[in-house]
């Protein structure tokens, strides 16, 4: 969870976060109103946006 906080704070890059780790966290925190859920959701959006941005460079 500290890794996700560091990502959101800009202390580590989105590439440093494993997709498998994000899936694990999403499976673990499934309560939509919890702080952990919102943290995971935000981290997933950041990582996916970075991957999409990278893919668009090739199109």
PDB file of N, H, CA, C and O in Angstrom:
ATOM      1  N   UNK A   1       0.825  -1.185   0.000  1.00  0.00           N
ATOM      2  CA  UNK A   1       0.000   0.000   0.000  1.00  0.00           C
ATOM      3  C   UNK A   1       0.875   1.257   0.000  1.00  0.00           C
ATOM      4  O   UNK A   1       0.510   2.269  -0.597  1.00  0.00           O
ATOM      5  N   UNK A   2       2.027   1.189   0.669  1.00  0.00           N
ATOM      6  H   UNK A   2       2.323   0.366   1.154  1.00  0.00           H
ATOM      7  CA  UNK A   2       2.942   2.345   0.680  1.00  0.00           C
ATOM      8  C   UNK A   2       3.453   2.631  -0.724  1.00  0.00           C
ATOM      9  O   UNK A   2       3.699   3.782  -1.086  1.00  0.00           O
ATOM     10  N   UNK A   3       3.607   1.577  -1.505  1.00  0.00           N
ATOM     11  H   UNK A   3       3.406   0.643  -1.211  1.00  0.00           H
ATOM     12  CA  UNK A   3       4.065   1.724  -2.879  1.00  0.00           C
ATOM     13  C   UNK A   3       3.044   2.531  -3.700  1.00  0.00           C
ATOM     14  O   UNK A   3       3.420   3.373  -4.515  1.00  0.00           O
ATOM     15  N   UNK A   4       1.764   2.265  -3.476  1.00  0.00           N
ATOM     16  H   UNK A   4       1.458   1.581  -2.814  1.00  0.00           H
ATOM     17  CA  UNK A   4       0.721   2.991  -4.189  1.00  0.00           C
ATOM     18  C   UNK A   4       0.679   4.452  -3.757  1.00  0.00           C
ATOM     19  O   UNK A   4       0.477   5.342  -4.582  1.00  0.00           O
ATOM     20  N   UNK A   5       0.868   4.693  -2.480  1.00  0.00           N
ATOM     21  H   UNK A   5       1.032   3.969  -1.810  1.00  0.00           H
ATOM     22  CA  UNK A   5       0.913   6.076  -1.990  1.00  0.00           C
ATOM     23  C   UNK A   5       2.082   6.824  -2.605  1.00  0.00           C
ATOM     24  O   UNK A   5       1.947   7.990  -2.976  1.00  0.00           O
ATOM     25  N   UNK A   6       3.228   6.164  -2.718  1.00  0.00           N
ATOM     26  H   UNK A   6       3.338   5.217  -2.417  1.00  0.00           H
ATOM     27  CA  UNK A   6       4.406   6.788  -3.316  1.00  0.00           C
ATOM     28  C   UNK A   6       4.146   7.116  -4.789  1.00  0.00           C
ATOM     29  O   UNK A   6       4.579   8.159  -5.279  1.00  0.00           O
ATOM     30  N   UNK A   7       3.446   6.236  -5.487  1.00  0.00           N
ATOM     31  H   UNK A   7       3.094   5.389  -5.089  1.00  0.00           H
ATOM     32  CA  UNK A   7       3.093   6.480  -6.880  1.00  0.00           C
ATOM     33  C   UNK A   7       2.228   7.731  -6.997  1.00  0.00           C
ATOM     34  O   UNK A   7       2.504   8.609  -7.815  1.00  0.00           O
ATOM     35  N   UNK A   8       1.201   7.808  -6.194  1.00  0.00           N
ATOM     36  H   UNK A   8       0.976   7.095  -5.530  1.00  0.00           H
ATOM     37  CA  UNK A   8       0.270   8.937  -6.247  1.00  0.00           C
ATOM     38  C   UNK A   8       0.962  10.245  -5.880  1.00  0.00           C
ATOM     39  O   UNK A   8       0.627  11.300  -6.418  1.00  0.00           O
ATOM     40  N   UNK A   9       1.922  10.175  -4.971  1.00  0.00           N
ATOM     41  H   UNK A   9       2.194   9.318  -4.535  1.00  0.00           H
ATOM     42  CA  UNK A   9       2.674  11.364  -4.573  1.00  0.00           C
ATOM     43  C   UNK A   9       3.770  11.719  -5.569  1.00  0.00           C
ATOM     44  O   UNK A   9       4.455  12.728  -5.402  1.00  0.00           O
ATOM     45  N   UNK A  10       3.943  10.900  -6.602  1.00  0.00           N
ATOM     46  H   UNK A  10       3.387  10.080  -6.738  1.00  0.00           H
ATOM     47  CA  UNK A  10       4.947  11.168  -7.620  1.00  0.00           C
ATOM     48  C   UNK A  10       6.354  10.784  -7.218  1.00  0.00           C
ATOM     49  O   UNK A  10       7.318  11.202  -7.860  1.00  0.00           O
ATOM     50  N   UNK A  11       6.487   9.997  -6.168  1.00  0.00           N
ATOM     51  H   UNK A  11       5.704   9.658  -5.647  1.00  0.00           H
ATOM     52  CA  UNK A  11       7.810   9.600  -5.688  1.00  0.00           C
ATOM     53  C   UNK A  11       8.383   8.424  -6.462  1.00  0.00           C
ATOM     54  O   UNK A  11       9.598   8.228  -6.485  1.00  0.00           O
ATOM     55  N   UNK A  12       7.508   7.634  -7.100  1.00  0.00           N
ATOM     56  H   UNK A  12       6.521   7.794  -7.081  1.00  0.00           H
ATOM     57  CA  UNK A  12       7.964   6.549  -7.971  1.00  0.00           C
ATOM     58  C   UNK A  12       7.176   6.614  -9.267  1.00  0.00           C
ATOM     59  O   UNK A  12       6.080   7.173  -9.309  1.00  0.00           O
ATOM     60  N   UNK A  13       7.733   6.044 -10.316  1.00  0.00           N
ATOM     61  H   UNK A  13       8.623   5.589 -10.282  1.00  0.00           H
ATOM     62  CA  UNK A  13       7.086   6.108 -11.628  1.00  0.00           C
ATOM     63  C   UNK A  13       6.035   5.005 -11.776  1.00  0.00           C
ATOM     64  O   UNK A  13       6.105   3.985 -11.092  1.00  0.00           O
ATOM     65  N   UNK A  14       5.074   5.208 -12.659  1.00  0.00           N
ATOM     66  H   UNK A  14       5.017   6.037 -13.215  1.00  0.00           H
ATOM     67  CA  UNK A  14       4.050   4.187 -12.902  1.00  0.00           C
ATOM     68  C   UNK A  14       4.642   2.857 -13.384  1.00  0.00           C
ATOM     69  O   UNK A  14       4.078   1.794 -13.128  1.00  0.00           O
ATOM     70  N   UNK A  15       5.764   2.921 -14.072  1.00  0.00           N
ATOM     71  H   UNK A  15       6.223   3.785 -14.280  1.00  0.00           H
ATOM     72  CA  UNK A  15       6.402   1.690 -14.555  1.00  0.00           C
ATOM     73  C   UNK A  15       6.942   0.841 -13.412  1.00  0.00           C
ATOM     74  O   UNK A  15       7.203  -0.348 -13.595  1.00  0.00           O
ATOM     75  N   UNK A  16       7.111   1.432 -12.253  1.00  0.00           N
ATOM     76  H   UNK A  16       6.900   2.398 -12.105  1.00  0.00           H
ATOM     77  CA  UNK A  16       7.643   0.696 -11.100  1.00  0.00           C
ATOM     78  C   UNK A  16       6.584  -0.172 -10.429  1.00  0.00           C
ATOM     79  O   UNK A  16       6.898  -0.991  -9.566  1.00  0.00           O
ATOM     80  N   UNK A  17       5.320   0.013 -10.833  1.00  0.00           N
ATOM     81  H   UNK A  17       5.064   0.679 -11.534  1.00  0.00           H
ATOM     82  CA  UNK A  17       4.222  -0.738 -10.234  1.00  0.00           C
ATOM     83  C   UNK A  17       3.842  -1.889 -11.153  1.00  0.00           C
ATOM     84  O   UNK A  17       3.563  -1.686 -12.335  1.00  0.00           O
ATOM     85  N   UNK A  18       3.834  -3.077 -10.614  1.00  0.00           N
ATOM     86  H   UNK A  18       4.060  -3.242  -9.654  1.00  0.00           H
ATOM     87  CA  UNK A  18       3.474  -4.276 -11.372  1.00  0.00           C
ATOM     88  C   UNK A  18       1.959  -4.355 -11.552  1.00  0.00           C
ATOM     89  O   UNK A  18       1.199  -4.077 -10.624  1.00  0.00           O
ATOM     90  N   UNK A  19       1.533  -4.735 -12.743  1.00  0.00           N
ATOM     91  H   UNK A  19       2.150  -4.962 -13.496  1.00  0.00           H
ATOM     92  CA  UNK A  19       0.109  -4.945 -13.005  1.00  0.00           C
ATOM     93  C   UNK A  19      -0.420  -6.051 -12.099  1.00  0.00           C
ATOM     94  O   UNK A  19      -1.542  -5.961 -11.601  1.00  0.00           O
ATOM     95  N   UNK A  20       0.372  -7.083 -11.885  1.00  0.00           N
ATOM     96  H   UNK A  20       1.284  -7.156 -12.290  1.00  0.00           H
ATOM     97  CA  UNK A  20      -0.045  -8.176 -10.998  1.00  0.00           C
ATOM     98  C   UNK A  20      -0.283  -7.679  -9.574  1.00  0.00           C
ATOM     99  O   UNK A  20      -1.211  -8.131  -8.902  1.00  0.00           O
ATOM    100  N   UNK A  21       0.553  -6.751  -9.118  1.00  0.00           N
ATOM    101  H   UNK A  21       1.306  -6.385  -9.665  1.00  0.00           H
ATOM    102  CA  UNK A  21       0.378  -6.173  -7.789  1.00  0.00           C
ATOM    103  C   UNK A  21      -0.927  -5.377  -7.720  1.00  0.00           C
ATOM    104  O   UNK A  21      -1.647  -5.444  -6.723  1.00  0.00           O
ATOM    105  N   UNK A  22      -1.224  -4.633  -8.770  1.00  0.00           N
ATOM    106  H   UNK A  22      -0.639  -4.579  -9.580  1.00  0.00           H
ATOM    107  CA  UNK A  22      -2.462  -3.865  -8.803  1.00  0.00           C
ATOM    108  C   UNK A  22      -3.683  -4.786  -8.776  1.00  0.00           C
ATOM    109  O   UNK A  22      -4.675  -4.492  -8.108  1.00  0.00           O
ATOM    110  N   UNK A  23      -3.605  -5.882  -9.493  1.00  0.00           N
ATOM    111  H   UNK A  23      -2.799  -6.120 -10.036  1.00  0.00           H
ATOM    112  CA  UNK A  23      -4.701  -6.849  -9.490  1.00  0.00           C
ATOM    113  C   UNK A  23      -4.867  -7.445  -8.100  1.00  0.00           C
ATOM    114  O   UNK A  23      -5.987  -7.589  -7.610  1.00  0.00           O
ATOM    115  N   UNK A  24      -3.767  -7.786  -7.476  1.00  0.00           N
ATOM    116  H   UNK A  24      -2.857  -7.669  -7.874  1.00  0.00           H
ATOM    117  CA  UNK A  24      -3.802  -8.335  -6.108  1.00  0.00           C
ATOM    118  C   UNK A  24      -4.466  -7.352  -5.144  1.00  0.00           C
ATOM    119  O   UNK A  24      -5.295  -7.744  -4.322  1.00  0.00           O
ATOM    120  N   UNK A  25      -4.103  -6.090  -5.247  1.00  0.00           N
ATOM    121  H   UNK A  25      -3.429  -5.771  -5.914  1.00  0.00           H
ATOM    122  CA  UNK A  25      -4.681  -5.076  -4.369  1.00  0.00           C
ATOM    123  C   UNK A  25      -6.168  -4.867  -4.669  1.00  0.00           C
ATOM    124  O   UNK A  25      -6.967  -4.680  -3.752  1.00  0.00           O
ATOM    125  N   UNK A  26      -6.534  -4.899  -5.943  1.00  0.00           N
ATOM    126  H   UNK A  26      -5.885  -5.051  -6.688  1.00  0.00           H
ATOM    127  CA  UNK A  26      -7.939  -4.733  -6.323  1.00  0.00           C
ATOM    128  C   UNK A  26      -8.789  -5.879  -5.787  1.00  0.00           C
ATOM    129  O   UNK A  26      -9.932  -5.673  -5.379  1.00  0.00           O
ATOM    130  N   UNK A  27      -8.231  -7.083  -5.789  1.00  0.00           N
ATOM    131  H   UNK A  27      -7.303  -7.251  -6.120  1.00  0.00           H
ATOM    132  CA  UNK A  27      -8.953  -8.235  -5.247  1.00  0.00           C
ATOM    133  C   UNK A  27      -9.073  -8.149  -3.730  1.00  0.00           C
ATOM    134  O   UNK A  27     -10.064  -8.595  -3.152  1.00  0.00           O
ATOM    135  N   UNK A  28      -8.078  -7.585  -3.101  1.00  0.00           N
ATOM    136  H   UNK A  28      -7.272  -7.222  -3.570  1.00  0.00           H
ATOM    137  CA  UNK A  28      -8.048  -7.502  -1.640  1.00  0.00           C
ATOM    138  C   UNK A  28      -8.971  -6.411  -1.098  1.00  0.00           C
ATOM    139  O   UNK A  28      -9.624  -6.603  -0.072  1.00  0.00           O
ATOM    140  N   UNK A  29      -9.027  -5.279  -1.777  1.00  0.00           N
ATOM    141  H   UNK A  29      -8.497  -5.123  -2.611  1.00  0.00           H
ATOM    142  CA  UNK A  29      -9.807  -4.135  -1.302  1.00  0.00           C
ATOM    143  C   UNK A  29     -10.987  -3.900  -2.239  1.00  0.00           C
ATOM    144  O   UNK A  29     -10.846  -3.241  -3.269  1.00  0.00           O
ATOM    145  N   UNK A  30     -12.134  -4.433  -1.884  1.00  0.00           N
ATOM    146  H   UNK A  30     -12.248  -4.969  -1.047  1.00  0.00           H
ATOM    147  CA  UNK A  30     -13.299  -4.381  -2.764  1.00  0.00           C
ATOM    148  C   UNK A  30     -14.454  -3.548  -2.221  1.00  0.00           C
ATOM    149  O   UNK A  30     -15.541  -3.560  -2.798  1.00  0.00           O
ATOM    150  N   UNK A  31     -14.243  -2.834  -1.135  1.00  0.00           N
ATOM    151  H   UNK A  31     -13.360  -2.825  -0.666  1.00  0.00           H
ATOM    152  CA  UNK A  31     -15.284  -1.980  -0.572  1.00  0.00           C
ATOM    153  C   UNK A  31     -15.191  -0.588  -1.214  1.00  0.00           C
ATOM    154  O   UNK A  31     -14.267   0.165  -0.908  1.00  0.00           O
ATOM    155  N   UNK A  32     -16.127  -0.239  -2.093  1.00  0.00           N
ATOM    156  H   UNK A  32     -16.878  -0.851  -2.342  1.00  0.00           H
ATOM    157  CA  UNK A  32     -16.031   1.008  -2.861  1.00  0.00           C
ATOM    158  C   UNK A  32     -15.910   2.297  -2.045  1.00  0.00           C
ATOM    159  O   UNK A  32     -15.426   3.305  -2.560  1.00  0.00           O
ATOM    160  N   UNK A  33     -16.332   2.279  -0.813  1.00  0.00           N
ATOM    161  H   UNK A  33     -16.725   1.460  -0.395  1.00  0.00           H
ATOM    162  CA  UNK A  33     -16.272   3.515  -0.024  1.00  0.00           C
ATOM    163  C   UNK A  33     -15.051   3.589   0.894  1.00  0.00           C
ATOM    164  O   UNK A  33     -14.896   4.555   1.640  1.00  0.00           O
ATOM    165  N   UNK A  34     -14.190   2.581   0.843  1.00  0.00           N
ATOM    166  H   UNK A  34     -14.316   1.796   0.236  1.00  0.00           H
ATOM    167  CA  UNK A  34     -13.016   2.581   1.717  1.00  0.00           C
ATOM    168  C   UNK A  34     -11.886   3.409   1.104  1.00  0.00           C
ATOM    169  O   UNK A  34     -11.802   3.575  -0.113  1.00  0.00           O
ATOM    170  N   UNK A  35     -11.037   3.914   1.962  1.00  0.00           N
ATOM    171  H   UNK A  35     -11.105   3.779   2.950  1.00  0.00           H
ATOM    172  CA  UNK A  35      -9.888   4.696   1.507  1.00  0.00           C
ATOM    173  C   UNK A  35      -8.938   3.837   0.678  1.00  0.00           C
ATOM    174  O   UNK A  35      -8.354   4.310  -0.297  1.00  0.00           O
ATOM    175  N   UNK A  36      -8.787   2.582   1.068  1.00  0.00           N
ATOM    176  H   UNK A  36      -9.261   2.197   1.860  1.00  0.00           H
ATOM    177  CA  UNK A  36      -7.891   1.675   0.340  1.00  0.00           C
ATOM    178  C   UNK A  36      -8.387   1.444  -1.089  1.00  0.00           C
ATOM    179  O   UNK A  36      -7.600   1.447  -2.036  1.00  0.00           O
ATOM    180  N   UNK A  37      -9.673   1.247  -1.230  1.00  0.00           N
ATOM    181  H   UNK A  37     -10.312   1.245  -0.461  1.00  0.00           H
ATOM    182  CA  UNK A  37     -10.272   1.050  -2.553  1.00  0.00           C
ATOM    183  C   UNK A  37      -9.983   2.257  -3.436  1.00  0.00           C
ATOM    184  O   UNK A  37      -9.567   2.105  -4.585  1.00  0.00           O
ATOM    185  N   UNK A  38     -10.201   3.443  -2.906  1.00  0.00           N
ATOM    186  H   UNK A  38     -10.539   3.566  -1.973  1.00  0.00           H
ATOM    187  CA  UNK A  38      -9.987   4.668  -3.671  1.00  0.00           C
ATOM    188  C   UNK A  38      -8.509   4.844  -4.040  1.00  0.00           C
ATOM    189  O   UNK A  38      -8.187   5.326  -5.126  1.00  0.00           O
ATOM    190  N   UNK A  39      -7.627   4.451  -3.134  1.00  0.00           N
ATOM    191  H   UNK A  39      -7.889   4.059  -2.252  1.00  0.00           H
ATOM    192  CA  UNK A  39      -6.193   4.523  -3.403  1.00  0.00           C
ATOM    193  C   UNK A  39      -5.814   3.571  -4.539  1.00  0.00           C
ATOM    194  O   UNK A  39      -5.080   3.943  -5.454  1.00  0.00           O
ATOM    195  N   UNK A  40      -6.317   2.353  -4.468  1.00  0.00           N
ATOM    196  H   UNK A  40      -6.914   2.050  -3.724  1.00  0.00           H
ATOM    197  CA  UNK A  40      -6.044   1.355  -5.514  1.00  0.00           C
ATOM    198  C   UNK A  40      -6.618   1.838  -6.842  1.00  0.00           C
ATOM    199  O   UNK A  40      -5.956   1.739  -7.875  1.00  0.00           O
ATOM    200  N   UNK A  41      -7.829   2.354  -6.824  1.00  0.00           N
ATOM    201  H   UNK A  41      -8.367   2.435  -5.984  1.00  0.00           H
ATOM    202  CA  UNK A  41      -8.472   2.839  -8.044  1.00  0.00           C
ATOM    203  C   UNK A  41      -7.654   3.957  -8.695  1.00  0.00           C
ATOM    204  O   UNK A  41      -7.455   3.959  -9.910  1.00  0.00           O
ATOM    205  N   UNK A  42      -7.192   4.884  -7.901  1.00  0.00           N
ATOM    206  H   UNK A  42      -7.353   4.882  -6.914  1.00  0.00           H
ATOM    207  CA  UNK A  42      -6.389   5.986  -8.420  1.00  0.00           C
ATOM    208  C   UNK A  42      -5.062   5.479  -8.988  1.00  0.00           C
ATOM    209  O   UNK A  42      -4.636   5.914 -10.057  1.00  0.00           O
ATOM    210  N   UNK A  43      -4.423   4.574  -8.281  1.00  0.00           N
ATOM    211  H   UNK A  43      -4.769   4.221  -7.413  1.00  0.00           H
ATOM    212  CA  UNK A  43      -3.152   4.012  -8.754  1.00  0.00           C
ATOM    213  C   UNK A  43      -3.336   3.264 -10.070  1.00  0.00           C
ATOM    214  O   UNK A  43      -2.513   3.387 -10.978  1.00  0.00           O
ATOM    215  N   UNK A  44      -4.409   2.492 -10.174  1.00  0.00           N
ATOM    216  H   UNK A  44      -5.077   2.392  -9.437  1.00  0.00           H
ATOM    217  CA  UNK A  44      -4.686   1.769 -11.422  1.00  0.00           C
ATOM    218  C   UNK A  44      -4.869   2.756 -12.569  1.00  0.00           C
ATOM    219  O   UNK A  44      -4.340   2.545 -13.660  1.00  0.00           O
ATOM    220  N   UNK A  45      -5.606   3.819 -12.331  1.00  0.00           N
ATOM    221  H   UNK A  45      -6.036   3.990 -11.444  1.00  0.00           H
ATOM    222  CA  UNK A  45      -5.824   4.818 -13.378  1.00  0.00           C
ATOM    223  C   UNK A  45      -4.517   5.465 -13.819  1.00  0.00           C
ATOM    224  O   UNK A  45      -4.308   5.697 -15.010  1.00  0.00           O
ATOM    225  N   UNK A  46      -3.650   5.753 -12.877  1.00  0.00           N
ATOM    226  H   UNK A  46      -3.819   5.565 -11.910  1.00  0.00           H
ATOM    227  CA  UNK A  46      -2.352   6.363 -13.210  1.00  0.00           C
ATOM    228  C   UNK A  46      -1.510   5.413 -14.058  1.00  0.00           C
ATOM    229  O   UNK A  46      -0.951   5.810 -15.080  1.00  0.00           O
ATOM    230  N   UNK A  47      -1.427   4.167 -13.628  1.00  0.00           N
ATOM    231  H   UNK A  47      -1.882   3.845 -12.797  1.00  0.00           H
ATOM    232  CA  UNK A  47      -0.602   3.182 -14.339  1.00  0.00           C
ATOM    233  C   UNK A  47      -1.167   2.908 -15.731  1.00  0.00           C
ATOM    234  O   UNK A  47      -0.414   2.877 -16.705  1.00  0.00           O
ATOM    235  N   UNK A  48      -2.474   2.711 -15.835  1.00  0.00           N
ATOM    236  H   UNK A  48      -3.085   2.737 -15.044  1.00  0.00           H
ATOM    237  CA  UNK A  48      -3.076   2.448 -17.138  1.00  0.00           C
ATOM    238  C   UNK A  48      -2.935   3.635 -18.083  1.00  0.00           C
ATOM    239  O   UNK A  48      -2.682   3.455 -19.274  1.00  0.00           O
ATOM    240  N   UNK A  49      -3.095   4.837 -17.561  1.00  0.00           N
ATOM    241  H   UNK A  49      -3.301   4.983 -16.594  1.00  0.00           H
ATOM    242  CA  UNK A  49      -2.939   6.027 -18.391  1.00  0.00           C
ATOM    243  C   UNK A  49      -1.520   6.108 -18.954  1.00  0.00           C
ATOM    244  O   UNK A  49      -1.330   6.464 -20.117  1.00  0.00           O
ATOM    245  N   UNK A  50      -0.539   5.783 -18.139  1.00  0.00           N
ATOM    246  H   UNK A  50      -0.693   5.493 -17.194  1.00  0.00           H
ATOM    247  CA  UNK A  50       0.852   5.822 -18.594  1.00  0.00           C
ATOM    248  C   UNK A  50       1.104   4.783 -19.686  1.00  0.00           C
ATOM    249  O   UNK A  50       1.795   5.059 -20.667  1.00  0.00           O
ATOM    250  N   UNK A  51       0.538   3.585 -19.509  1.00  0.00           N
ATOM    251  H   UNK A  51      -0.024   3.360 -18.712  1.00  0.00           H
ATOM    252  CA  UNK A  51       0.698   2.537 -20.521  1.00  0.00           C
ATOM    253  C   UNK A  51      -0.003   2.916 -21.818  1.00  0.00           C
ATOM    254  O   UNK A  51       0.529   2.670 -22.900  1.00  0.00           O
ATOM    255  N   UNK A  52      -1.187   3.510 -21.726  1.00  0.00           N
ATOM    256  H   UNK A  52      -1.620   3.710 -20.847  1.00  0.00           H
ATOM    257  CA  UNK A  52      -1.893   3.951 -22.929  1.00  0.00           C
ATOM    258  C   UNK A  52      -1.142   5.063 -23.639  1.00  0.00           C
ATOM    259  O   UNK A  52      -1.062   5.085 -24.867  1.00  0.00           O
ATOM    260  N   UNK A  53      -0.595   5.977 -22.866  1.00  0.00           N
ATOM    261  H   UNK A  53      -0.660   5.959 -21.868  1.00  0.00           H
ATOM    262  CA  UNK A  53       0.195   7.070 -23.443  1.00  0.00           C
ATOM    263  C   UNK A  53       1.394   6.506 -24.198  1.00  0.00           C
ATOM    264  O   UNK A  53       1.716   6.965 -25.293  1.00  0.00           O
ATOM    265  N   UNK A  54       2.040   5.527 -23.621  1.00  0.00           N
ATOM    266  H   UNK A  54       1.779   5.154 -22.731  1.00  0.00           H
ATOM    267  CA  UNK A  54       3.189   4.898 -24.257  1.00  0.00           C
ATOM    268  C   UNK A  54       2.771   4.179 -25.546  1.00  0.00           C
ATOM    269  O   UNK A  54       3.473   4.261 -26.554  1.00  0.00           O
ATOM    270  N   UNK A  55       1.640   3.482 -25.518  1.00  0.00           N
ATOM    271  H   UNK A  55       1.070   3.415 -24.700  1.00  0.00           H
ATOM    272  CA  UNK A  55       1.150   2.761 -26.690  1.00  0.00           C
ATOM    273  C   UNK A  55       0.763   3.724 -27.809  1.00  0.00           C
ATOM    274  O   UNK A  55       1.002   3.435 -28.981  1.00  0.00           O
ATOM    275  N   UNK A  56       0.169   4.861 -27.460  1.00  0.00           N
ATOM    276  H   UNK A  56      -0.025   5.095 -26.508  1.00  0.00           H
ATOM    277  CA  UNK A  56      -0.253   5.827 -28.468  1.00  0.00           C
ATOM    278  C   UNK A  56       0.921   6.405 -29.249  1.00  0.00           C
ATOM    279  O   UNK A  56       0.757   6.823 -30.395  1.00  0.00           O
ATOM    280  N   UNK A  57       2.083   6.430 -28.647  1.00  0.00           N
ATOM    281  H   UNK A  57       2.216   6.091 -27.716  1.00  0.00           H
ATOM    282  CA  UNK A  57       3.260   6.940 -29.345  1.00  0.00           C
ATOM    283  C   UNK A  57       3.615   6.086 -30.560  1.00  0.00           C
ATOM    284  O   UNK A  57       4.282   6.549 -31.486  1.00  0.00           O
ATOM    285  N   UNK A  58       3.156   4.826 -30.542  1.00  0.00           N
ATOM    286  H   UNK A  58       2.614   4.451 -29.790  1.00  0.00           H
ATOM    287  CA  UNK A  58       3.473   3.914 -31.636  1.00  0.00           C
ATOM    288  C   UNK A  58       2.390   3.912 -32.718  1.00  0.00           C
ATOM    289  O   UNK A  58       2.558   3.273 -33.757  1.00  0.00           O
ATOM    290  N   UNK A  59       1.297   4.611 -32.487  1.00  0.00           N
ATOM    291  H   UNK A  59       1.161   5.130 -31.644  1.00  0.00           H
ATOM    292  CA  UNK A  59       0.209   4.629 -33.465  1.00  0.00           C
ATOM    293  C   UNK A  59       0.313   5.796 -34.402  1.00  0.00           C
ATOM    294  O   UNK A  59      -0.529   5.955 -35.286  1.00  0.00           O
TER     295      UNK A  59
END
